[in-house]
Amino acid sequence: MKKLNYLLLIALIGSIFTLASCNKDDDDEPQDLSPTFNFTGGQEYISADATVEANQQFKIGVSAFPNSNSNKKLENFKVTQVQNNNPTVIYDSTFSSDVFQMDWIFTAPDAETEFNLIFKLTDKAGETQEKTIKITVEKTGTAIYKFTDITMGSWNDTEIGSFYSTVADLVYLDDEALNNQGKVDWCYFKGAANGETFAATDDATAKTVFAILTHEDWTVRNETRFAMASTTASEFDAISDGDIIEFEAWTSGNSNINNLSVDDVVLFKLQDGRLGYIKVVDTFSRGDRIKIDVIVQVP
């Protein structure tokens, strides 16, 4: 009997230690001590992965708070942009506070790409919370052709033509223009009073300058229209053949545009509705000629 009582005592002690051990394990379950932040919602904010247009500005905001268990003050907030595996810290602020709120305005690059914005909050205990927003940049607009070093001669130039086609990227002499009249978008001449001039083939003044435009067989007159562009010469030069660009808004234009000088940029609208730019490169000191570069929407 004594031996049985002894065994029962050992079993009882063992069960007590087992119970105590279980309770200790329960008490030692790790707590989440990370500080907390949320992205600001609403129509004007981005708060999750998003697609934006090239050059578009967008806003991201955060509100941050201490961990409810530790109540440790917030100490640092950092924003890192990672593009092509290259990290760049774009915001890094150290402070001591029970709350942190901030808005950032970002500008998307002028190219189609993807990048991550990594937001990291740290408190006084070194605990952190990190969130990432992926930004996809799409370039809207239209593909363009760019033609350069186009030399045109005035009405009296028998070596270099006065008529240009954006479809063919060719300058035509008078007879060639007549045979390709459906392709001709404008003509060039240097007027005695109005200087360097571009005109559509339906322009009344152009008909008085070029006898070929009054030929009975010239029946197709493309109604190209012109206006001075707000685009600058340097902005024009930055555009490359094959780029996708947004043209400035077309409002209205005339059948001719004159008094042009070097680095002027002209916005034009073709008969089929496509837009384009003409940049004056050179007006030459001798002879009635002009050199231009042309950008036009792909058909």
Sequence and secondary structure as in RCSB ss.txt:
>XXXX:A:sequence
MKKLNYLLLIALIGSIFTLASCNKDDDDEPQDLSPTFNFTGGQEYISADATVEANQQFKIGVSAFPNSNSNKKLE
NFKVTQVQNNNPTVIYDSTFSSDVFQMDWIFTAPDAETEFNLIFKLTDKAGETQEKTIKITVEKTGTAIYKFTDI
TMGSWNDTEIGSFYSTVADLVYLDDEALNNQGKVDWCYFKGAANGETFAATDDATAKTVFAILTHEDWTVRNETR
FAMASTTASEFDAISDGDIIEFEAWTSGNSNINNLSVDDVVLFKLQDGRLGYIKVVDTFSRGDRIKIDVIVQVP
>XXXX:A:secstr
 HHHHHHHHHHHHHHHHHHHHHHHHHHT       EEEE  STTB  SSEEEETT EEEEEEEEE  TTT   EE
EEEEEEEETTEEEEEEEEEEEES EEEEEEEE  SS EEEEEEEEEEETTS EEEEEEEEEEE  SEEEEEEEEE
EEE TT SSS SEEETTTTEEE HHHHHHTGGG  EEEEEETTTEEEEE TT HHHHHH GGGG TT       E
EEE SS HHHHHT  TT EE        BSEEEEE TT EEEEE TTS EEEEEEEE  SSSSEEEEEEEEE  
